[in-house]
């Protein structure tokens, strides 16, 4: 696929503060890419650099093969949906959606047809004469989306557009946005601090931290193979364990992790020449049972040990456990409620645990 957005060595400073630090990023045509990170990490600044609201201190911005670094926002083939919707309260829905077309001096008949088309795309047909205060939060968000799409941009920039919605509507809009993006084939660049939102919608995710991109990959890669401590800890939950090398052979290494538990993992996963490393383990990858397991998983697992449940938190479909081994290693565990063995877990229970070696992921400590 061709590249639609290309940031080349971009740095943005505000006085002594560096908001974006030497970022290079290629976004493919028709891709849904999410910039994910905590507040203040630089993700909105990256979006503003693409939009043209800010100019880079160093580096260049290319869109559709053209250097747009010096172009103002209105001359770039992009449009933006803001967190606050930014609708004109004195205009009707139809007038809000068609505002950009009037600025472009599009003919009345064509503008009316394109407004009707945009409203149909976001399921607001028939609401064109209402005013923003007569709409629900979800409907106002759809109006803002239609207003951005009606000008037919090559790139749509979305700055936390769902943050003001309630949880149920937010989930529905996530799926609606992804459906719309696939239907239109427009490049979407979406900013959020919500990991679930990013995992749900994105073709790829760029994890942003302190003005840099920590990791770039698919949702599956980001979740199952985090590259850094920050990526592992920010996306989902993770047990982060300091590991000390004990033994090494042609295929495996034996390590002692925080608290003294000994684990085995593939030699290929261990940094060459290292004696210590940081290991991330997702809570759902720690398999537990109250009886010695009869499944093939336990028979094939490289790491089997016993522990005691120190804490149990019921969360409906899942149980969140904290287990402690005899040596003192603590692990967070997530299990289906009830488990595959028809078991219900309680604090104080002794459990048999197993880990596949491939589920131990070595990450960069920095």
N, C-alpha and C positions, 0 to 999 in steps of 0.2 A: 504494500500500500504506500502511496505517496505521503510525504510529510506535509501537514497543514500548518502547524505552529512549530517554530524552531527558535528556542532561546539559546544564544551562543555566548557563553562566558558572562552571564548577566550578574552584575552587582548593583545594589541600590543602597546608598547611604543617606541618612537624614542627620546631618551634622556629624557627631562622633559615633552615632549608632548605625550599625550595619544591619539592615533588615533582610537583605538577600545577599548571599555571599557566593559569588562565582558559580552560578547555576547554569548548566547546559541541559536542555531537555527538548526532545523531539516528540511531537504528538501527531499521530497519523490522521489522515483524512478519514472522517467517519468514525473516529474513536470516541469512546466515553472515558475520559481520564479524570480521576479525582485527586485533588491535592488535599491530603489528610494530615492534620497535625493539631496541636494544642493552640490556644489563643496566644497571639504574639509571636508565632513561629516564623511568619513571613509568607504564608500562603495567600492571603488577600493582597499583599504587595505584588506577588507574582502575577496575580490576576489583573491588577491595575497596570502592570507593565505591558501585559498583552493588550489590554483595552486602550492604552495610550493616555490614561489619566496621570500616570507617573512616567518619567523618562529614566532609563538606566544611567547610573553614574559611570559604569563601565559595561561594555558588551553591546549586543544588538538583538533586535527582535524581528523575526521573519514570519510572515503569514502568507500562505499560498505561493511560496517561492519569491516573494517580494520583501525587500528590506523596508519595514515600516517604522523603524526606530524614531525617525523624525516626523512622522505623520501624526496629526491630531486625531482624536477618537472618531470624529465624524467622517474621516477619510479612510478608516480601516474597515475591512469586511467582517466586522464583529458586532455583536450586540450583547447587552448584559441584563441579567435579572438580579435585582438587589434583594437583600434580606428584608428591607422595609417595604417592598413592593413599589414605593414611589409613584403611586397613581395620583392623577390630578382629581381632587375631590369634586370640583365644579363641572367636570366633563362626564358624559355618559360612558358606559363600557365601550361602545363602538367608537366614540371619539377618542378615548384613551388608546385603544388599539391602533387607530388610524393616525395618531399624532405624528409618528415618524414619517409616514407616507406624505402627509401634508408638508412637512419640512423638506421632503425630497421633490415636492411639486408633482407628485403622481396624479394623473387625471382622475376626476371624480368617479367615473364609472369603474375604472380599473381598481381604484382604492376601495370602493364599496365591495367589489368582488373579492379582493384580497383580505379585507377585514372579515367578511363572512366565512371565507375559507379558514382563516386563523382561528376564529371562534369555534368553528366546527371541529378543528383539530383538538381543541382542549375541552370539548363537550360543553360549550356555553352558548350554543345556538338558541336564539330567542331572548337572550338577556342583554342585547345590545343597547336598549334604551334605559336600563337601570344605571344608577350611580353607585360608586364604590361603597358608600355607607349602607346600601341595601343588600350587600352581598356578604356571605360567610367568609371566614379567613381563607378557606380552601378555594373559593371562587375568586377572591381577589388575587390569590397567587396565580390562578389560571389566566386571569386577565393580564397580569404582568408578563407571563410566559407568552401569551398570544401577541402582545405588543412587541416583544423581542423577536418573535418568529416572523411577523408580517413583513418585515423588511428583507427577509430571506438572506440572513447572514451566512457566511461560510463557517464561522465559529460562534457558538453561543457560550458565554461566560456566566456562570451561576454562583453567586456569592452567598452561601448558606441560605438558600431561598426557602427552605422548609423549617427553619428553626422556630418560627412563631406558631407553628401548627401543633395541635395535640397529637399524642402518640399514635392513635389509631389512624387519623387522617394523614399523618406524616408517612406511615407505612404504605398507605394506599397511593399517595403521591409519588413515592419512590418508584413503585412499579409502573405508574403512569408515565413518569418522566423517561424511564428506560424504554417503555413501549414506543413513546413518541420519538425518541432519538433513533431507534432502529427503523421506524417508519420513514423518517425524513432523511436519514443518512448524514445529518449535520454533525460536525465535530463539537462535542460538549466538553467543556472544562469546568468541573464542579468543585467548589471549595466547601469543606465541612470539617468539624472536629469530631463527628459522630462515626465511630468505626463501623457500626452495623450498617449505617447508610452507605458508606464507602464499599463495604463488602457486597451489599445487595445490588448495587447499580453498575459498578465500574467494569470496564474492560481491563484497565490497568489502574494501579494506585501508586501515587508518589507520596511517600511519607516525608513530611517536611519537619525539620527540627533545627532551631537556631539559625534560620536562614539558608540551610542546606538541604538537599534531598538525601535522606538517610538510605532509602531503598526504593527501587522502582520495579514493579512486577505485577503479575495478575493477582487477583484476590486470593487464589489458591496458594500461589508462591509466597505472598506476604504473610499469610496466616500460618501455613505449615512449615515454611522455611525462612523465618525471620533472619536477617543478616546481622542485626545489632541488638544490644541490650534494649535500647529505646524502642526499636521496632517490635521486639517480642513483648515488651511490657505495655506498649501503647495500644496495640491491636489485640483484642481479646485478653485473656488472662494467661499467665505463664509462671511456672516454677523456675526461678533463676538460681542455679547451683554452681558455686565455685568448685572446680574439679582439679584434683591432683593426680598426676600420672603415677600408677603403681607398677604395672607390667605391660609389656608390648610384645606381640608375636607377629607373624606374617600377615594376619588378617584382622586382629582385634587389639584393642587396648583395654586394660582394666584400670579404673579410676576410683578414687574415694572422693565423694562429694560432700558438701556442707552438712555437717552433722555426723559424718562417718560412714554412711551407706556406700557400699561398693557396687559399682555398675560396670557393665561391659558395653562397648560400642565399636562400630567398624573402624579399622585403622584409617581408612580413607577419609573419615569424618574428622579426624584429629589433626590439628595444625602441625605441620612438619617441624620437628625439632623442639616442640613446646613441652614443658613439664607441667604447665597449668593452663586452664582454659575455663570459659564460662559456658554452661550448658543450659538450654531452655527446654522445658517439658510442658506441653499443654495439659491442663488438668484432666481433660477427657481421655488422654492417652494413658493415664494411670488406671489400670483395670483392677478392680477389687471384688472380692467375694468372701462371704462369711464361712463357706465350706471350701475344702480343697477343690479347685475347679476341675470340671470334667470336660471342658471345651478344648478344641485344638489350639486355641490361642495360648492358653497357659502352657501347653506342652511345647509350643514352638517359641515361647518368649525366652529371650536370653537372660533376662533379669527377673528373678522371683524372690520375694521377701515378705516378711510378716510385719504388721503394724497394728496400732490401736487408734480408733477414731477419737480424736480429741474434741472435735466440734462438728455438729451436723446442723445445716440450715436448709429447711424445706422451702423450695421455690416452685412448687407446682409440678411441672413435668420433670424437673430435675432436683436432685439433692446435691448440695455443695458441702463437701467434707474437708476437714483438715485431719490428716493422719500423721502419726509419729512412729518412727521405727524404733527398735530397741537401742540403736546407737544414738538416737536423737535427731535424725533427719526429719524435717517437716515438709509435707507436700500437700498442696491443694488438689482436690479431686472433684470432678463433676461426673455424676452417674445418673442414668435414667431412673425415674421413680415410677415403678419398681425396676430392679435390675433384671438382666437376662436370666438370672437364676431364681427369679421370684422372691428376692430378698428385700427386706426393709432394714435400713441401717440406723443405728442409734449411737449416741455418744457412749464411749466405753467399750464398744464391741471390738473384738479382735478380728482382723481381716487378713486374707491372703492376697498379695498384690503381685502384679506382673507388668513389665514394660518391654516392648519390643526395642531392640537396639536402634532401629532406624528412626524411632520417635524421639531420640535424644539428639538435639540440634545444637551444634557448637556455634555460638554467636560472638561477634566482636564486642569486647567489654566497653569500648568507647562509643 
